[in-house]
Amino acid sequence: MYDLINPATGAVFRSIEMTSAEGVDAAVARAHKAFPAWRDVAPADRARLLRRFAELVDAAAEELARIEVENAGHTISNARWEAGNVRDVLTYYSAAPERLFGRQIPVAGGLDLTIAEPLGVVGVIVPWNFPMPIAAWGFAPALAAGNTVVLKPAETTPLTALRLAEIALEAGLPEGVFQVVPGFGPEAGARLVEHPDVRKIVFTGSSAVGRSIMARCAARVKRVTLELGGKSPNIVFADADVAKAAAAAPYGVFDNAGQDCCARSRIYVEASAYEEFMEHFLNACRGVVIGDLLDDKTEMGPLISAAQKARVSGFVDGVDEADIAYRGEVPDGDGFWFPPTVVTGIAPDAAIQCEEVFGPVVTVTPFGTEDEVVAAANAGEYGLSGSVWTRDLSRALRVSRAVQSGNLSVNSNSSVRYSTPFGGYKQSGLGRELGPDALAAFTETKNIFIAL
């Protein structure tokens, strides 16, 4: 049994049974048995089932959101968006079964066809920072392509995944097609990765764990998609709408208490606009609403755990007090609250500037030239997301092309849309999720030549 703790209060509110390695084996066996019938469901019928799944998620959206508030410490407004994202992702991929096209390739002496066929059993391993949407990014396209799915949520945040599995059955998905196995990574997660009947792993989490999973998958030549860490830059040029960039910046890093691999936790401001930016930015930071998670106006909640709070504190404790430009206020009590913190005057090689903090902490650094800021943005091992603020379209495209990152936004801090590809460069991951081509990651291409 594992005790679930409410991050806002630090109190245990429920205990759940963890799945053993043998339990994972049983779930994979059920998924393997269910695969042939699910694969052979007519495309239109599979589409209808996914649409029904989406409709029932929509009907349960408030229930799911409130579960996430208690289990993950999310604000109610964020949690409602997350439940809506699950609905939207399912709806988007419900169109895919009837559009899983192959090709006819001109060849001599006959007719050549390609067919996209599902892989089989897919294992999806989900982190604790966005339990609902990240789960859907994996299971929705996998199911649409005709695979069966075994999903392992993070041990700290399993409840919405378990509820989604119940909703899938209510929608009419056959037994064994979509299962959830709450468990610990070294036992349940490791077994899912190593099981010979699991044909693909989708993992979102730390780069260190991702490298370990990739090595284990290599032993069986198993497909893998990895969405890993980030240390994303937010680049503000002097010709931008500086006030707008500054007003948006807190929400690019403090959303979900900074527990976001896309968090713009490194802000670079052209030197001539630095003072103007900081004035607007610090005012915007003071306006971030922190408090009651069930209040629609609340914008930031607690960290997930005591361990995460200690980790984030470790980064800030190493900073000279004179370099802390802003430290917000958080509720008293036993929850895992950490104040939004702005740090300046940091050396380029400092840990807080290079490593993923995964908390509401941001550094702000002035820069001189375009080449200088591109070099700074590309320093380090991550390349997941980032922003460029400028009114100059040529500069926007030039810098976006130069920054080594999978997802760039110009005059925006938005990283994720379910209709566009998502993934990272370097240590930020392997492969792409979401968008119109996601099913390619869940299918094999079969080539058939017919002699004529």
WOWOGI-V152544 format. One record per backbone hydrogen bond with DSSP energy under -1.0 kcal/mol. CO is the residue of the C=O (numbers start at 1). NH is the residue of the N-H. E is the energy in kcal/mol with one decimal. If there is no record, write none. Layout:
[[CO	NH	E] [CO	NH	E]]
//
This chain:
[[2	16	-2.3] [4	13	-2.4] [4	14	-1.0] [6	9	-1.1] [6	10	-3.2] [7	336	-2.9] [11	6	-2.9] [14	4	-3.7] [16	2	-2.7] [20	24	-2.0] [21	25	-2.2] [22	26	-2.0] [23	27	-2.1] [24	28	-2.8] [25	29	-2.3] [26	30	-2.0] [27	31	-2.4] [28	32	-2.9] [29	33	-2.1] [30	34	-2.1] [31	35	-1.2] [34	38	-1.9] [35	39	-3.1] [36	40	-1.5] [38	41	-1.1] [42	46	-2.5] [43	47	-2.4] [44	48	-2.0] [45	49	-2.2] [46	50	-2.1] [47	51	-2.3] [48	52	-2.4] [49	53	-2.3] [50	54	-2.4] [51	55	-2.3] [52	56	-2.3] [53	57	-2.1] [54	58	-2.2] [55	59	-2.0] [56	60	-1.6] [58	61	-1.3] [60	64	-2.8] [61	65	-2.6] [62	66	-2.3] [63	67	-1.9] [64	68	-2.1] [65	69	-2.0] [66	70	-1.7] [67	71	-2.8] [68	72	-2.6] [68	74	-1.0] [69	73	-1.0] [75	79	-2.7] [76	80	-2.2] [77	81	-1.8] [78	82	-2.4] [79	83	-2.3] [80	84	-2.3] [81	85	-2.1] [82	86	-1.8] [83	87	-1.9] [84	88	-2.5] [85	89	-2.8] [86	90	-2.3] [87	91	-2.4] [88	92	-2.7] [89	93	-2.4] [90	94	-1.2] [93	96	-1.0] [96	99	-2.4] [99	101	-2.0] [103	114	-2.2] [109	452	-2.1] [111	450	-3.3] [112	105	-2.1] [113	448	-3.3] [115	446	-3.2] [117	444	-3.3] [120	148	-1.9] [121	199	-2.5] [122	150	-2.4] [123	202	-2.8] [124	152	-3.1] [125	204	-1.6] [130	134	-1.6] [132	136	-2.0] [133	137	-2.3] [135	139	-2.9] [136	140	-2.2] [138	142	-1.3] [139	143	-2.7] [140	144	-2.3] [141	145	-1.9] [142	147	-2.3] [143	146	-1.4] [148	122	-2.7] [149	179	-2.4] [150	124	-2.2] [151	181	-2.8] [152	126	-2.3] [158	162	-2.1] [159	163	-2.0] [160	164	-2.5] [161	165	-2.0] [162	166	-1.5] [163	167	-2.3] [164	168	-2.3] [165	169	-1.6] [166	170	-2.2] [167	171	-2.0] [168	173	-2.2] [169	172	-1.2] [174	177	-1.9] [177	149	-3.1] [179	151	-3.0] [182	19	-3.3] [184	188	-1.4] [184	189	-1.7] [185	190	-2.1] [187	191	-1.9] [188	192	-2.1] [189	193	-2.1] [190	194	-2.2] [191	195	-1.6] [195	198	-1.4] [199	223	-1.3] [200	123	-3.1] [201	225	-2.4] [202	125	-3.3] [203	227	-2.5] [206	210	-2.2] [207	211	-2.3] [208	212	-1.6] [209	213	-2.5] [210	214	-2.5] [211	215	-2.0] [212	216	-1.9] [213	217	-2.6] [214	218	-2.0] [215	219	-1.1] [217	220	-1.2] [217	222	-2.7] [218	221	-1.2] [223	201	-2.0] [225	203	-2.8] [226	430	-2.4] [227	205	-1.9] [232	266	-1.6] [233	387	-2.1] [234	268	-2.8] [235	389	-2.9] [236	270	-2.7] [237	240	-1.8] [240	242	-1.6] [241	245	-2.5] [242	246	-2.6] [243	247	-2.2] [244	248	-1.8] [245	249	-1.5] [250	253	-1.1] [250	254	-3.4] [252	264	-2.9] [254	257	-1.7] [255	258	-1.5] [256	259	-2.0] [258	260	-1.9] [260	263	-1.9] [263	265	-2.0] [265	363	-2.0] [266	234	-2.8] [267	365	-2.7] [268	236	-3.2] [269	367	-1.8] [270	273	-2.4] [271	274	-1.1] [273	277	-2.7] [274	278	-2.8] [275	279	-2.0] [276	280	-1.9] [277	281	-3.3] [278	282	-2.7] [279	283	-1.5] [280	284	-2.2] [281	285	-2.5] [282	286	-1.9] [285	288	-1.4] [289	299	-3.0] [289	300	-1.5] [292	295	-1.6] [293	76	-2.7] [295	298	-1.7] [305	309	-2.1] [306	310	-2.4] [307	311	-2.0] [308	312	-2.5] [309	313	-2.5] [310	314	-1.7] [311	315	-1.1] [312	316	-1.6] [313	317	-2.9] [316	319	-2.0] [320	323	-2.1] [321	324	-1.4] [323	344	-3.0] [326	342	-2.6] [336	303	-3.1] [340	328	-2.7] [341	362	-2.2] [342	325	-1.6] [342	326	-1.5] [343	364	-2.2] [347	350	-1.8] [350	353	-1.2] [350	354	-1.4] [351	355	-3.0] [359	361	-2.4] [360	341	-2.7] [362	343	-2.9] [363	267	-3.0] [365	269	-2.3] [367	271	-2.9] [369	373	-2.0] [370	374	-2.2] [371	375	-2.2] [372	376	-2.0] [373	377	-2.7] [374	378	-2.0] [381	427	-2.7] [383	406	-1.4] [383	425	-3.2] [386	409	-1.9] [387	235	-2.7] [388	411	-2.6] [389	237	-2.5] [392	396	-2.6] [393	397	-2.4] [394	398	-2.6] [395	399	-3.0] [396	400	-2.0] [397	401	-2.2] [398	402	-1.5] [399	403	-2.3] [403	405	-1.7] [409	388	-2.3] [417	420	-1.8] [418	435	-2.4] [422	433	-3.2] [425	428	-2.4] [426	429	-1.1] [428	228	-2.4] [430	226	-2.3] [433	422	-2.4] [435	438	-1.2] [437	440	-1.6] [438	441	-1.6] [439	442	-1.6] [442	119	-1.1] [444	117	-2.9] [446	115	-2.5] [448	113	-3.1] [450	111	-2.7]]
//
